[in-house]
Amino acid sequence: MSAPDPVAFHRLATNPRVLTGSFFLGHYLHVFAARRQWDDATLAAWLACEVATLDHLRLCRSLHTDADYDLVATKFGVSAERLREVMQG
């Protein structure tokens, strides 16, 4: 299986439905960064991940349980505590 086209993947991850619908983690990342006037590079630095990882995070379902936080944090190499901060605003 080939890797997804990064441009198309970014377009999907930044689709308004992802950024405005509370089903996706992308909504919470968008709100969190917008309140701080952060761009993707700043948000990625704060999460200690690559900018490209943000697209993967955006497409995750919103997080609710400790298991959700742990799974996403482990999968993408980010801090579960930072993800909690994002979800809390």
C-alpha angles and dihedrals in degrees: 000000000000125000116261119262103266094218094051091043091052090048090053093046092050096044111132090242089060095044097044103033114087090215090081130064084225090075092056093044089050094049093044093051095041092054089055094040089238125158123215093270092055093045091048091049091051090050090044093233139112117275089242089059089065090072091055091048092048091058094052119105113258113274123248112150133051087248090056092053093045094047095050093041092052095042095052102028098243132127117272088211091056090050089053089053089052092051091048092051 
